[in-house]
Amino acid sequence: MLFNSLGFLFTFLPIVYFVFWYLRTRQQRYVCLTVAGYVFYSFWNYRFCSLMLFSTLVSYLAGLGLLRWSDPTRRRLCAVIPVTVDLSLLAFFKYSNFLVANVNGLFTMVHRPLALPMIAVVLPVGISFYTFHTITYIIDGYRGVITPTRNFFEFAAYVSLFPQLVAGPIVRFRQIETDLDHIDRADRAVDLDRGWSFFAIGLAKKVLIADTIAAIINPALQTYSGLSTATTWLCMFGYSYQLYFDFSAYSDMAVGLGYMFGLRLPQNFNSPYQALDISDFWRRWHISLSSFLKDYLYIPLGGSRGGTLKVFRNLMVTMLLGGLWHGASWTFVVWGAYHGSLLALNRGIRTTWARLPAWSQRAVTFLLVVVGWVLFRSDNFEMAQAILRRMFTWQPGTAVAGAPVLVAMVVLAGLIAHGAPNTFQLRHEWKPLPVAGFAMLTLTCLFVLYGSRPSPFLYFQF
């Protein structure tokens, strides 16, 4: 089920909303959110609900163990076992065939053909996100950052919370623990307007901007070998804005839905295309993932402590794994290495870089990000090399169907992404003019949705 589907907007959401606010006790509302999360998830594949339930049970029992035992060995086991189970499940479903293909390829290279069979496995939607939720819960419980809950349905509601279940943001338990504890005292009227405002803005980003751009560039990039240099750059600018408005749309809608149920989800985007350098970009882009990698991988590896080579190693390991998290493909690994190298370079030239005008810092940073998106978007290295070659050497080519619309959408998206305040910077005051604007945006989105099939969010595949 998609946030931008009519079934969600006119059936699922109204039913869950009114049932939730009709119930009064904490336990009833925990159960309501848990059931809603599993029903929501079952629309993709109901069989994978058991996988999420298993992961939830393992982490919940480990949390009880952390509450019960003070012995260091037992506490360590309570942390290691569930994290190992979660990562093993993630690795099996997401990377098993990637590993098999590379092992077969390696043996072929050394003239020892091997034909390990590929595994008939389907990647469960959202497994990367809810796995990170359970991992942060256990590690924070082990570190003493949080006190694990004894209430199973509170924890189950946190893991299966439908607004952020399948594409984030990656919400740590401590970020919504207070709201969950006081969920029976939540006031429906306090953040309802803010919630609908966030949701309406996210819906408009997805339906009117991201999907409009996608409808033009997706067919064009299928025939990338025929693109000219100008149209290749135009398509990659289009993809850069499509990706941003698609994913930030989901995050905005998730935050808006959270407000509707008395839960404050964290910000996931902070105008990343206004970043002054690549490090600033990663503080603004997919904030929940960036902070996860920093707190649970980069800092434990040593962070910025030690010599230059150690810091470079920590950056590269973090970004390589961050790239691999996005998908079982070497293009994602190289994309991670690309950003790791940029982060290392940024540390070496930051004094000189800071002397440049702010506009040039932003422009160069954005162009470096756009070049990186080529690897992110490409199905393989052949496609990435062809697109990069056409971007940086003059090539003739055919025109893109719908080019005038694409140019207009790129200009509009660029003005918003580079110059307008982001959703969290708006006041969300429901005065007559803003209300009329949101009403028009929502009606326009509904009109578009009635005439077409809703498109999935890009980050569902991760």
GIWOBEL-V510484 format. One record per residue. RES is the residue in three letters. PSI is psi in whole degrees, 0 to 359 (none if undefined). BURIAL is + if it has 24 or more other C-alpha atoms within 12 Angstrom, else -. D_LAST is the distance of its C-alpha to the last C-alpha in whole Angstrom. Layout:
[[RES & PSI & BURIAL & D_LAST] [RES & PSI & BURIAL & D_LAST]]
This chain:
[[MET & 136 & + & 16] [LEU & 146 & + & 16] [PHE & 329 & + & 17] [ASN & 27 & + & 19] [SER & 151 & + & 20] [LEU & 328 & + & 24] [GLY & 320 & - & 24] [PHE & 314 & + & 22] [LEU & 324 & + & 24] [PHE & 354 & - & 27] [THR & 294 & - & 27] [PHE & 305 & + & 24] [LEU & 312 & + & 24] [PRO & 319 & - & 28] [ILE & 310 & - & 29] [VAL & 319 & + & 27] [TYR & 310 & + & 28] [PHE & 325 & - & 32] [VAL & 315 & - & 31] [PHE & 312 & + & 30] [TRP & 343 & + & 33] [TYR & 324 & - & 35] [LEU & 153 & - & 35] [ARG & 325 & - & 36] [THR & 161 & - & 36] [ARG & 313 & + & 33] [GLN & 318 & + & 32] [GLN & 319 & - & 32] [ARG & 325 & + & 30] [TYR & 313 & + & 27] [VAL & 318 & + & 28] [CYS & 312 & + & 27] [LEU & 322 & + & 24] [THR & 310 & + & 23] [VAL & 318 & + & 24] [ALA & 319 & + & 22] [GLY & 318 & + & 19] [TYR & 323 & + & 19] [VAL & 314 & + & 21] [PHE & 314 & + & 18] [TYR & 327 & + & 15] [SER & 342 & + & 18] [PHE & 339 & - & 18] [TRP & 304 & - & 15] [ASN & 105 & - & 16] [TYR & 335 & - & 19] [ARG & 332 & - & 19] [PHE & 355 & + & 16] [CYS & 325 & + & 18] [SER & 327 & - & 20] [LEU & 316 & + & 17] [MET & 321 & + & 16] [LEU & 318 & + & 20] [PHE & 314 & - & 20] [SER & 321 & + & 18] [THR & 314 & + & 20] [LEU & 315 & + & 23] [VAL & 313 & + & 23] [SER & 324 & + & 22] [TYR & 314 & + & 25] [LEU & 323 & + & 27] [ALA & 323 & + & 27] [GLY & 321 & + & 27] [LEU & 323 & + & 30] [GLY & 321 & + & 31] [LEU & 327 & + & 31] [LEU & 326 & + & 33] [ARG & 320 & - & 36] [TRP & 140 & - & 36] [SER & 349 & - & 37] [ASP & 126 & - & 38] [PRO & 321 & - & 35] [THR & 314 & - & 35] [ARG & 320 & - & 34] [ARG & 321 & + & 31] [ARG & 320 & + & 30] [LEU & 322 & + & 29] [CYS & 337 & + & 28] [ALA & 316 & + & 25] [VAL & 316 & + & 24] [ILE & 307 & + & 24] [PRO & 324 & + & 22] [VAL & 319 & + & 19] [THR & 317 & + & 20] [VAL & 313 & + & 19] [ASP & 314 & + & 16] [LEU & 327 & + & 15] [SER & 317 & - & 16] [LEU & 316 & + & 15] [LEU & 316 & + & 11] [ALA & 319 & + & 13] [PHE & 309 & + & 14] [PHE & 329 & + & 12] [LYS & 330 & + & 9] [TYR & 358 & + & 12] [SER & 312 & + & 15] [ASN & 329 & + & 15] [PHE & 316 & + & 14] [LEU & 315 & - & 17] [VAL & 314 & - & 19] [ALA & 321 & - & 19] [ASN & 325 & - & 20] [VAL & 314 & - & 23] [ASN & 317 & - & 24] [GLY & 322 & - & 24] [LEU & 316 & - & 26] [PHE & 327 & - & 28] [THR & 322 & - & 29] [MET & 326 & - & 30] [VAL & 18 & - & 32] [HIS & 36 & - & 34] [ARG & 72 & - & 33] [PRO & 134 & - & 31] [LEU & 138 & - & 29] [ALA & 64 & - & 27] [LEU & 134 & - & 25] [PRO & 142 & - & 24] [MET & 147 & - & 20] [ILE & 130 & - & 19] [ALA & 86 & - & 18] [VAL & 141 & - & 15] [VAL & 133 & - & 13] [LEU & 117 & + & 9] [PRO & 132 & + & 10] [VAL & 133 & + & 8] [GLY & 3 & + & 7] [ILE & 325 & + & 8] [SER & 324 & + & 7] [PHE & 311 & + & 9] [TYR & 336 & + & 12] [THR & 318 & + & 12] [PHE & 330 & + & 12] [HIS & 313 & + & 15] [THR & 324 & + & 17] [ILE & 313 & + & 17] [THR & 324 & + & 18] [TYR & 312 & + & 21] [ILE & 314 & + & 22] [ILE & 318 & + & 23] [ASP & 324 & + & 24] [GLY & 319 & + & 26] [TYR & 321 & + & 27] [ARG & 348 & - & 28] [GLY & 13 & - & 30] [VAL & 325 & - & 28] [ILE & 163 & - & 28] [THR & 114 & + & 30] [PRO & 146 & + & 28] [THR & 147 & + & 29] [ARG & 349 & - & 31] [ASN & 111 & - & 30] [PHE & 317 & + & 27] [PHE & 334 & + & 27] [GLU & 314 & + & 26] [PHE & 319 & + & 23] [ALA & 322 & + & 22] [ALA & 322 & + & 22] [TYR & 314 & + & 20] [VAL & 319 & + & 17] [SER & 16 & + & 17] [LEU & 112 & + & 18] [PHE & 330 & + & 17] [PRO & 325 & + & 16] [GLN & 19 & + & 14] [LEU & 316 & + & 12] [VAL & 349 & + & 9] [ALA & 25 & + & 8] [GLY & 189 & + & 10] [PRO & 161 & + & 13] [ILE & 105 & + & 13] [VAL & 124 & + & 16] [ARG & 148 & + & 19] [PHE & 321 & + & 21] [ARG & 339 & + & 24] [GLN & 335 & + & 23] [ILE & 11 & + & 24] [GLU & 315 & + & 26] [THR & 316 & - & 29] [ASP & 322 & + & 28] [LEU & 319 & + & 27] [ASP & 329 & + & 31] [HIS & 24 & - & 32] [ILE & 336 & + & 31] [ASP & 344 & + & 34] [ARG & 7 & - & 35] [ALA & 144 & + & 33] [ASP & 116 & - & 35] [ARG & 325 & + & 33] [ALA & 340 & - & 35] [VAL & 309 & - & 34] [ASP & 15 & + & 30] [LEU & 313 & + & 30] [ASP & 317 & + & 31] [ARG & 320 & + & 29] [GLY & 313 & + & 26] [TRP & 326 & + & 27] [SER & 311 & + & 27] [PHE & 315 & + & 24] [PHE & 317 & + & 22] [ALA & 320 & + & 24] [ILE & 316 & + & 23] [GLY & 318 & + & 20] [LEU & 318 & + & 21] [ALA & 319 & + & 23] [LYS & 315 & + & 20] [LYS & 305 & + & 18] [VAL & 317 & + & 20] [LEU & 332 & + & 23] [ILE & 297 & + & 21] [ALA & 312 & + & 18] [ASP & 328 & + & 19] [THR & 317 & + & 22] [ILE & 316 & + & 21] [ALA & 322 & + & 18] [ALA & 336 & + & 21] [ILE & 315 & + & 23] [ILE & 333 & + & 21] [ASN & 311 & + & 19] [PRO & 325 & - & 22] [ALA & 318 & + & 23] [LEU & 345 & + & 20] [GLN & 336 & - & 21] [THR & 48 & - & 24] [TYR & 333 & + & 24] [SER & 345 & + & 27] [GLY & 3 & - & 29] [LEU & 147 & + & 28] [SER & 174 & + & 30] [THR & 316 & + & 30] [ALA & 315 & + & 30] [THR & 331 & + & 28] [THR & 313 & + & 25] [TRP & 318 & + & 25] [LEU & 317 & + & 25] [CYS & 321 & + & 22] [MET & 325 & + & 20] [PHE & 318 & + & 22] [GLY & 316 & + & 21] [TYR & 321 & + & 17] [SER & 318 & + & 17] [TYR & 324 & + & 18] [GLN & 312 & + & 16] [LEU & 315 & + & 13] [TYR & 310 & + & 15] [PHE & 332 & + & 17] [ASP & 309 & + & 14] [PHE & 320 & + & 12] [SER & 332 & + & 15] [ALA & 313 & + & 16] [TYR & 316 & + & 14] [SER & 318 & + & 15] [ASP & 317 & + & 18] [MET & 323 & + & 18] [ALA & 316 & + & 17] [VAL & 317 & + & 20] [GLY & 317 & + & 22] [LEU & 322 & + & 22] [GLY & 313 & + & 22] [TYR & 323 & + & 25] [MET & 337 & + & 26] [PHE & 21 & + & 26] [GLY & 22 & + & 28] [LEU & 131 & + & 25] [ARG & 103 & + & 24] [LEU & 150 & + & 20] [PRO & 160 & + & 20] [GLN & 139 & + & 19] [ASN & 342 & + & 16] [PHE & 135 & + & 17] [ASN & 69 & + & 21] [SER & 60 & + & 22] [PRO & 333 & + & 20] [TYR & 5 & + & 22] [GLN & 11 & + & 25] [ALA & 147 & + & 24] [LEU & 338 & + & 27] [ASP & 177 & + & 26] [ILE & 329 & + & 22] [SER & 319 & + & 23] [ASP & 324 & + & 23] [PHE & 315 & + & 20] [TRP & 345 & + & 18] [ARG & 346 & + & 20] [ARG & 332 & + & 19] [TRP & 130 & + & 16] [HIS & 60 & + & 13] [ILE & 321 & + & 16] [SER & 323 & + & 14] [LEU & 316 & + & 12] [SER & 316 & + & 15] [SER & 326 & + & 17] [PHE & 310 & + & 16] [LEU & 322 & + & 16] [LYS & 311 & + & 19] [ASP & 329 & - & 21] [TYR & 358 & + & 19] [LEU & 301 & + & 19] [TYR & 310 & + & 21] [ILE & 315 & - & 24] [PRO & 331 & - & 24] [LEU & 343 & - & 24] [GLY & 344 & - & 27] [GLY & 227 & + & 26] [SER & 7 & - & 28] [ARG & 150 & - & 31] [GLY & 188 & - & 33] [GLY & 178 & - & 34] [THR & 318 & - & 32] [LEU & 321 & - & 31] [LYS & 319 & - & 29] [VAL & 318 & + & 28] [PHE & 317 & + & 26] [ARG & 314 & + & 25] [ASN & 319 & + & 23] [LEU & 315 & + & 22] [MET & 316 & + & 20] [VAL & 315 & + & 19] [THR & 313 & + & 17] [MET & 328 & + & 16] [LEU & 314 & + & 15] [LEU & 326 & + & 13] [GLY & 321 & + & 11] [GLY & 316 & + & 11] [LEU & 328 & + & 10] [TRP & 326 & + & 7] [HIS & 340 & + & 5] [GLY & 154 & + & 6] [ALA & 74 & + & 9] [SER & 144 & + & 11] [TRP & 337 & + & 14] [THR & 323 & + & 14] [PHE & 324 & + & 11] [VAL & 315 & + & 14] [VAL & 323 & + & 16] [TRP & 318 & + & 15] [GLY & 319 & + & 14] [ALA & 322 & + & 18] [TYR & 312 & + & 19] [HIS & 327 & + & 18] [GLY & 319 & + & 20] [SER & 319 & + & 23] [LEU & 320 & + & 23] [LEU & 320 & + & 23] [ALA & 316 & + & 26] [LEU & 321 & - & 28] [ASN & 323 & + & 28] [ARG & 327 & + & 29] [GLY & 333 & - & 32] [ILE & 15 & - & 33] [ARG & 330 & - & 32] [THR & 313 & - & 36] [THR & 318 & - & 37] [TRP & 321 & - & 33] [ALA & 341 & - & 35] [ARG & 345 & - & 38] [LEU & 154 & - & 36] [PRO & 147 & - & 36] [ALA & 322 & - & 33] [TRP & 324 & - & 33] [SER & 325 & - & 33] [GLN & 314 & + & 30] [ARG & 317 & + & 28] [ALA & 313 & - & 28] [VAL & 319 & + & 28] [THR & 316 & + & 25] [PHE & 318 & + & 23] [LEU & 321 & + & 24] [LEU & 322 & + & 23] [VAL & 318 & + & 19] [VAL & 317 & + & 20] [VAL & 319 & + & 20] [GLY & 326 & + & 17] [TRP & 341 & + & 15] [VAL & 313 & + & 17] [LEU & 321 & + & 15] [PHE & 322 & + & 12] [ARG & 334 & + & 13] [SER & 143 & + & 15] [ASP & 335 & - & 14] [ASN & 176 & - & 17] [PHE & 330 & - & 19] [GLU & 316 & - & 22] [MET & 317 & - & 20] [ALA & 315 & + & 19] [GLN & 319 & - & 23] [ALA & 318 & + & 24] [ILE & 315 & + & 23] [LEU & 322 & + & 24] [ARG & 320 & + & 27] [ARG & 334 & + & 28] [MET & 326 & + & 27] [PHE & 3 & - & 29] [THR & 144 & - & 32] [TRP & 126 & - & 34] [GLN & 133 & - & 33] [PRO & 168 & - & 35] [GLY & 178 & - & 33] [THR & 160 & - & 32] [ALA & 156 & - & 32] [VAL & 130 & + & 29] [ALA & 128 & - & 29] [GLY & 21 & - & 29] [ALA & 317 & + & 29] [PRO & 320 & - & 32] [VAL & 319 & - & 29] [LEU & 317 & + & 26] [VAL & 315 & + & 29] [ALA & 318 & - & 30] [MET & 323 & + & 26] [VAL & 318 & + & 25] [VAL & 314 & - & 28] [LEU & 312 & + & 28] [ALA & 321 & + & 24] [GLY & 318 & + & 25] [LEU & 319 & - & 28] [ILE & 312 & - & 26] [ALA & 325 & + & 23] [HIS & 341 & + & 26] [GLY & 338 & - & 29] [ALA & 157 & - & 28] [PRO & 151 & - & 28] [ASN & 177 & + & 24] [THR & 324 & + & 24] [PHE & 343 & + & 25] [GLN & 350 & - & 28] [LEU & 157 & - & 29] [ARG & 334 & - & 32] [HIS & 42 & + & 31] [GLU & 126 & - & 35] [TRP & 68 & - & 35] [LYS & 168 & - & 38] [PRO & 314 & - & 40] [LEU & 310 & - & 38] [PRO & 321 & - & 35] [VAL & 316 & - & 35] [ALA & 320 & - & 36] [GLY & 314 & - & 33] [PHE & 323 & + & 31] [ALA & 317 & - & 32] [MET & 317 & - & 32] [LEU & 314 & + & 29] [THR & 317 & + & 28] [LEU & 321 & - & 30] [THR & 316 & - & 29] [CYS & 316 & + & 26] [LEU & 321 & + & 27] [PHE & 317 & - & 29] [VAL & 317 & + & 26] [LEU & 326 & + & 24] [TYR & 332 & - & 28] [GLY & 4 & - & 28] [SER & 167 & - & 24] [ARG & 137 & - & 21] [PRO & 139 & + & 19] [SER & 144 & + & 16] [PRO & 158 & + & 12] [PHE & 144 & + & 10] [LEU & 324 & + & 8] [TYR & 359 & + & 5] [PHE & 329 & + & 5] [GLN & 351 & - & 4] [PHE & none & + & 0]]
